Amino acid sequence: MNGALPIEHCGETLWLLADRAVYWPARRALLVADVHIGKAASYRALHQPVPRGTTAVTLARLDSLIAAYPCDQLIVLGDFLHARTGRAPATLARLKAWREHHRALRIHLIRGNHDLHAGDPPAELMIDVVDEPWLVGPFALQHEPTPHPTHAVIAGHVHPVFTLRGKARQRLRLPCFLVDGKVSLLPAFGEFTGGWAVTPEPGARLFVTGAESVWPVRL
């Protein structure tokens, strides 16, 4: 499928998606990290001039992925809501309307550092909230990218990006997936999240996403 790159990891097939998500076909699950709903509203509450409409764009991207891949569950690797100040009535109303369109979808949230401050999502969103690690198959699904003693970790939190460099000093900074036997990272899914440059350890695999494609980077 366009915009998807299947890889093998810990005996499982995972599809790295150009829209900064992972599809796990064996579990019919969509994995995303660092959605940060309400971040722009939080900044506006501090009288900062930031873009509007980021929540609508983020939810529309989720709609597209749920329509494109057979999904029984959505797994959020932390930081679903950005802050208590981002729980604006308009933001929560939009979330509630979105959830009504996906009532059959099971949604799991692994609490991240922002979730601890923002509080759990409202009950009417029907989101199962758990603390990390959540052990599923060979993976420890977490927000924090810390190793687990028995399972390979898939995490968020870092918002990983990688800079491609050309021969004429061109630079292109792109979101990336970092796949490692101990701790793997997903790029931030949210629209207004920024990024942190990562340096892969020896043996890790790195995949950048952009222009509706995912491709491996030779390290």
C-alpha positions as CSV (number, residue, x, y, z in Angstrom):
1,M,0.0,0.0,0.0
2,N,1.3,3.5,-0.8
3,G,2.9,5.2,2.1
4,A,3.5,2.0,4.1
5,L,6.8,0.2,4.5
6,P,6.5,-3.3,6.1
7,I,9.4,-4.4,8.4
8,E,10.1,-7.4,10.5
9,H,10.8,-6.7,14.2
10,C,11.0,-9.2,17.0
11,G,9.2,-11.8,14.9
12,E,6.3,-9.5,14.1
13,T,5.4,-7.7,10.9
14,L,4.9,-3.9,11.4
15,W,4.0,-1.4,8.8
16,L,5.7,2.0,9.1
17,L,3.3,4.6,7.8
18,A,4.2,7.8,6.1
19,D,1.7,9.6,8.3
20,R,3.9,9.0,11.4
21,A,2.1,5.9,12.7
22,V,2.6,2.1,12.8
23,Y,0.1,-0.5,11.8
24,W,0.4,-3.9,13.4
25,P,-1.7,-6.2,11.2
26,A,-1.6,-9.3,13.4
27,R,-3.3,-7.2,16.1
28,R,-5.4,-5.0,13.7
29,A,-3.9,-2.2,15.7
30,L,-2.8,1.4,14.9
31,L,-0.1,2.8,17.0
32,V,0.6,6.5,17.4
33,A,2.6,8.5,19.9
34,D,2.5,12.1,21.2
35,V,-0.8,13.3,19.8
36,H,-0.8,16.4,22.0
37,I,-4.4,17.3,21.5
38,G,-5.0,20.9,22.8
39,K,-1.4,22.0,22.6
40,A,-2.3,25.1,20.5
41,A,-5.1,25.9,22.8
42,S,-2.7,25.8,25.7
43,Y,-0.4,28.3,24.0
44,R,-3.3,30.6,23.2
45,A,-4.3,30.5,26.8
46,L,-0.9,32.0,27.5
47,H,-1.6,34.7,24.8
48,Q,0.8,33.2,22.4
49,P,0.0,33.5,18.6
50,V,-0.1,30.0,17.4
51,P,-2.0,28.3,14.5
52,R,-5.7,27.3,14.9
53,G,-7.2,24.1,13.6
54,T,-4.4,21.7,14.6
55,T,-6.8,19.4,16.5
56,A,-9.1,19.1,13.5
57,V,-6.1,18.3,11.2
58,T,-4.8,15.6,13.6
59,L,-8.2,13.9,14.0
60,A,-8.7,14.0,10.2
61,R,-5.4,12.2,9.7
62,L,-6.5,9.6,12.2
63,D,-9.8,9.2,10.3
64,S,-7.8,8.6,7.1
65,L,-5.6,5.9,8.7
66,I,-8.5,4.1,10.3
67,A,-10.3,4.1,6.9
68,A,-7.2,2.8,5.1
69,Y,-6.2,0.0,7.5
70,P,-8.4,-2.6,9.2
71,C,-8.3,-1.4,12.8
72,D,-9.9,-2.9,15.8
73,Q,-7.9,-0.8,18.2
74,L,-5.9,2.5,18.4
75,I,-3.0,2.5,20.8
76,V,-1.6,5.8,21.9
77,L,1.9,5.7,23.3
78,G,1.4,8.6,25.7
79,D,0.6,12.4,25.6
80,F,-2.8,12.2,24.1
81,L,-3.8,15.5,25.8
82,H,-1.2,18.3,26.1
83,A,-2.2,20.1,29.3
84,R,-5.2,21.0,31.5
85,T,-5.3,24.4,29.8
86,G,-5.7,22.7,26.5
87,R,-9.0,21.1,27.6
88,A,-11.0,23.9,26.0
89,P,-14.7,23.3,25.5
90,A,-14.4,23.5,21.7
91,T,-11.5,21.0,21.8
92,L,-13.3,18.5,24.0
93,A,-16.5,18.9,21.9
94,R,-14.5,18.1,18.7
95,L,-13.0,15.0,20.4
96,K,-16.4,13.8,21.5
97,A,-17.9,14.2,18.0
98,W,-14.9,12.3,16.6
99,R,-15.3,9.5,19.1
100,E,-19.0,9.1,18.1
101,H,-17.9,8.3,14.6
102,H,-15.6,5.5,15.9
103,R,-17.6,4.0,18.7
104,A,-16.6,0.4,17.8
105,L,-12.9,1.3,17.9
106,R,-11.1,0.3,21.2
107,I,-8.7,3.0,22.2
108,H,-5.9,2.5,24.7
109,L,-3.8,5.2,26.2
110,I,-0.5,4.6,27.9
111,R,-0.1,7.5,30.3
112,G,2.8,9.9,29.3
113,N,4.3,12.8,31.2
114,H,1.8,15.3,29.7
115,D,-1.2,13.0,30.5
116,L,-0.2,13.0,34.1
117,H,-0.5,16.8,34.1
118,A,-3.5,17.1,31.8
119,G,-5.5,14.3,33.5
120,D,-7.1,11.3,32.0
121,P,-9.4,12.0,29.0
122,P,-13.1,12.5,29.8
123,A,-15.0,9.3,30.5
124,E,-17.4,9.9,27.5
125,L,-14.4,9.3,25.1
126,M,-14.3,5.7,26.3
127,I,-10.5,5.5,26.4
128,D,-8.9,2.7,28.4
129,V,-6.0,4.4,30.3
130,V,-3.1,2.3,31.6
131,D,0.3,3.0,33.1
132,E,3.4,1.9,31.3
133,P,4.6,-0.7,30.5
134,W,1.7,-2.4,28.7
135,L,3.0,-5.8,27.6
136,V,1.5,-6.9,24.2
137,G,3.1,-9.9,22.4
138,P,6.9,-9.4,22.3
139,F,6.6,-5.7,23.0
140,A,6.5,-3.4,26.0
141,L,4.4,-0.5,24.8
142,Q,5.5,2.7,26.7
143,H,5.8,6.4,26.6
144,E,9.2,6.7,28.1
145,P,12.0,5.2,26.0
146,T,13.6,3.2,28.8
147,P,14.6,-0.5,28.3
148,H,12.4,-3.3,29.7
149,P,14.0,-6.4,31.2
150,T,12.1,-9.0,29.2
151,H,10.4,-7.2,26.2
152,A,11.4,-5.0,23.3
153,V,10.2,-1.5,24.0
154,I,8.2,0.6,21.5
155,A,7.9,4.2,22.8
156,G,7.3,7.8,22.0
157,H,8.2,10.9,24.1
158,V,11.3,11.9,22.1
159,H,9.6,13.2,18.9
160,P,12.5,11.8,16.9
161,V,13.8,13.6,13.7
162,F,16.8,13.0,11.5
163,T,18.6,15.4,9.2
164,L,19.5,14.2,5.7
165,R,22.6,16.0,4.3
166,G,23.4,16.5,0.6
167,K,26.7,17.0,-1.2
168,A,26.0,20.7,-1.7
169,R,25.3,21.4,2.0
170,Q,21.6,20.8,1.6
171,R,19.8,19.8,4.8
172,L,16.4,18.2,5.2
173,R,15.0,17.6,8.7
174,L,12.4,14.8,8.7
175,P,10.4,12.8,11.3
176,C,11.8,9.3,11.7
177,F,11.2,5.9,13.1
178,L,14.1,4.4,15.1
179,V,13.9,0.6,15.3
180,D,16.2,-1.1,17.8
181,G,16.2,-4.4,19.5
182,K,15.9,-2.8,23.0
183,V,14.1,0.5,22.5
184,S,12.3,1.7,19.3
185,L,10.9,5.2,18.8
186,L,7.8,6.5,17.0
187,P,7.7,10.0,15.6
188,A,5.3,12.4,17.1
189,F,1.8,12.2,15.5
190,G,0.5,15.6,16.5
191,E,0.5,18.6,14.2
192,F,2.2,21.0,16.6
193,T,4.9,19.0,18.3
194,G,8.4,19.9,17.1
195,G,11.2,17.3,17.1
196,W,14.4,16.1,18.7
197,A,17.4,15.0,16.6
198,V,18.4,11.4,17.3
199,T,21.7,9.6,16.9
200,P,21.2,5.9,16.2
201,E,23.2,3.4,18.2
202,P,25.1,0.7,16.2
203,G,22.8,-1.9,14.9
204,A,19.7,0.3,14.9
205,R,17.6,0.9,11.8
206,L,16.3,4.3,10.9
207,F,13.5,5.2,8.6
208,V,12.5,8.8,7.7
209,T,9.1,9.9,6.5
210,G,8.1,12.6,4.1
211,A,6.3,13.3,0.8
212,E,3.9,10.4,1.6
213,S,6.7,7.8,1.7
214,V,8.8,6.0,4.2
215,W,12.3,5.0,3.3
216,P,15.4,3.5,5.1
217,V,18.4,5.6,5.8
218,R,21.8,4.0,5.4
219,L,23.7,4.6,8.6
